[in-house]
Each structure stands twice: as C-alpha cells, then as structure tokens.
Amino acid sequence: MSPMASEVLYASGMPIKKTGHRGVDSSGETTYKKTPSSALKGAIQLGITHTVGSLSTKPERDVLMQDFYVVESIFFPSEGSKLTPAHHYNDFRFKTYAPVAFRYFRELFGIPPDDYLCSLCSEPLIELCSSGASGSLFYVSSDDDFIIKTVQHKEAEFLQKLLPGYYLNLNQNPRTLLPKFYGLYCVQAGGKNIRIVVMNNLLPRSVKMHTKYDLKGSTYKRRASQKEREKPLPTFKDLDFLQDIPDGLFLDADMYNALCKTLQRDCLVLQSFKIMDYSLLLSIHNIDHAQREPLSSDTLQVSVDTQRLTPQKVLYSTAMESIQGEARLGDTMETDDHMGGIPAQTSKGERLLLYIGIIDILQSYTCLKKLEHSWKALVHDGDTVSVHNPGFYAERFQRFMCNAVFKKIPLKPSPSKKFGTGSSFSRRTGSSGNSCITYQPLVSGEHKAQVTTKAEVEPGVHLGRPDVLP
C-alpha cells in the first residue's frame, strides 16, 4: 500500500480508506485533516466574504514588493464578534495571503469584488468527487467559474515565493495556459492548517467530457491504473493517449501555431522558476458522440443543474481565450458556439472540443527531486522518467505536445509540391534492443535549421508509428 493511502478504523469497526489528508468520517462525510467538508466550505465562505469586504474599503494603488509577503488574519469565534458573524461551526482562524496582490490579479482577469463574492459565497460550494493523488479536496463555485483546491504547506509556500515573478509574467502575457490564481488562504481549525487556493475552472460542468488525459511527455509508468480505469471518467496518461489516439489530435494551422506558441512561452516561464513535473490536463468533448447519445437520467440532471450557468465572465479563462488572448468575448472566436473549447478533429474526421490547461506547477526542482531522478535513472532510461531537470523537462514536454498530441490538419499537396517539404524519419536499434526514432522535421520561417529529437520507445509500443514520440 502506498504511503499516501491507509486503512482507518472508526468506532463502527468499518475500515475506511484515507488518502493523504482526505478521509471519510463514520457518517460518510468527506473530511480533510479531520475537519468535515461542510464545516470547511462554510469557513471558506465566511473568511472570503470578510477579507474581500474589508479590502474593498482600502483605496486601490499600485502593487508594491512588500504586498507579496503580507498575511492578514482574523478570528471567527462561533458566537461571533464585533468583526465577524456568529456561525454554527467550531471556532476557526482565517488567513489571507497577499490580499492586495491577488486583488490586482483578479482585476487583470476582469473579476470585480462583487462578482468574486457572488460566485464563491452566494450559494454553497460544490464538492467534486475526484481528488488528486495527494488527497486534495476540490470545490467548484455554483456558477462554474472557480475551483478551490486544498494544497500542502510546501506548495502554498512555493506559490508565495512565485508571486512577484507571477505578477511580472501576467503583466506581459495574460494569454497563458498556466493556472490563474485568484486567492491564497488558510483555515486554522482543530489545531490544523488547511491551505486553499482559488483558481480558474478548466472543465465546465455544462459540457460533457468523454475522455480525459494527464500528459507529461514521459513514458515511465505513465499508464492509468486499473483502479483509475474503473472510475466513471478516468484520467488516462501518456501511454494511454498514444494507444488510444495514435494519430494525434488535428487543429487548423492558425490554432495549432497559437497553441504551440503559448505552450512554448509557458514552459519558458516554468523553466525560469525551476518548476517541473507539471502536466497538461486534456479533456475531450466529442461533438459527434454527444449528438448520437440518448438523453440519460444523468444527462438530464446535468442539464437541470447547469441551466442557470451563464458563460464564464472571467477574461482568458477558457481554453480558447488562453491561446487567443487578444480577442474578447463576442469577437470572431465564436466562444459561444465552441463553449470555450478548442475545435479539433480526429484522423477519422470526428469533431472535438478540447479543454486544456497546465496543472500541478507548484513543484520546484529541489535536492529531493534530483535524488529521485538519479535513483530512477540508475534503474530505467533517465530520459523517459517524469522527474527530470527543468530545462530537459520543458523541452520534452513541448516536443511531445506539439509532435505527438497536437498536429496541423494536413493540406492536400499540389503535384508540384508533393515531395518538396515534409519530415524524414529513420530507425535504428539501440544498445538496449529498444527501437530509437530519429525525427527530422523541416521547419520554415525563423526556425529553418533542422531539429533532431530522439526518444526511447517502450518495447511493443507504437513501433509501427514513426510519427508518434513517447
């Protein structure tokens, strides 16, 4: 059994699985650090209501360096106080990190204080069933705009250190697939610190997702477990993608170029912060499948739940806007028609909408990660494991996404140009007996030099597909 999972015996004698800090109490309610989910949701809403309200009384000004390190704290006794309302939860303390800096981030994405409060605090937060491998809790706002995620102490600390550079990057480039952070808070309850971050919601509940992938560009142990596959909507991994969609996903040339340019810029930012082990979350809505599916009771329930959902108001929050940031809602992007997804198709011509974003960026390349990579490299091919140095990781990530996952819709070549351009492939056998593919794309424009990339392929995996890189 993994160190993150354990069996906990409650008074009833029934074993209940616990993942990380996430558990289930004897009544069946989800807990986090032994705090019931209902109490945590209530504390979050009380705390955000107070901190945003008090911030609105302060005059707006430019963000200063010291603003990134400010921590405000307020105590919420159950009986109430002069500053806080009475409530039916246990006493708790609520901390707000860098309130002025995060107010600036929210304004940059077009989120007025009233809208932020209305989204997060006017109606109960909705708990999502899926949790991360670390046992994080996820909540979504009732209007689908925001995700609230519990984070570990080191992740929250790392985000605090990132804030000045994050501020600089967003000023230069709000068009990004990186997470949009709107607030960092901490609930102190029962002697425990529960840190949460408010982010953009990548996957709207109003759109049915047919397939979901967590992609790193690595092949080492990058296949979904049997337990994961049994979930209603499993999160598959790199090897699953190469097996399920060997030809990749096809985008028109402009969309492909915009997406790869955005990925390149984002990876450069992550590399500069020595961040690695991040993933691309790719969720696929198959338009043709959706049109053929009969309306089930689940579909009807989702339809009822999302009837009141309005298009996302937050700027640059959808996948489409993230790669075409200059356009606004209502412009030529057809965001209503595409529901915020990026239009694509399979090699068979099936129409798709893609919902994507870079996730899990709060990992720095520490000494522990260096040791982890060194150990894995002794046993396995060092270029295939996911834990690597940030520069190599970023390069491999981009190469996988823009060569194997996303591709341009091929144009029918004219007879005169049929053999004029393209890519050349050759195959050789490495010393280990594995096939090694040498890929030499012919790049035009400012990148006319030939680029050669090599990737080790697991035995039996896509040996007949030289255009698929692991």
Protein Blocks (a to p, Z undefined) as FASTA:
>chain_A
ZZkbccdddfkopacddehjbccdfkopaceehiafklmmmmmmmmmmmmmmmmmmpccd
dddfklmmgccdddddfkbpfkbccdfbdcdddddehkllmmmmmmmnopafklmmmmmm
mpccdddfbdcfkopacdddfkomaccddddfklmmmmmmmmmmmmmmmmmomcccbdcd
fbdcdddeehiacdddddddfbdfkbccfbdcddehiaghpaccfklmmpmbdcddfklm
mmmmmnopaddfklmmmmmmmmmmmmmmmmmnopghiacddddddfklmmmpccdfklmm
mmmmmmmpccdfbghkbmklmmmmmbcghianommmnnopacdddfkopacddddddehk
lcccdfklmmmmmmmmmmmcfklpmbdcfklmmmmmmmmmmmmmpccddddddfklmmmg
ccdddddddfkopacdddddddehjllbccdddddddehiakllmkbcZZ
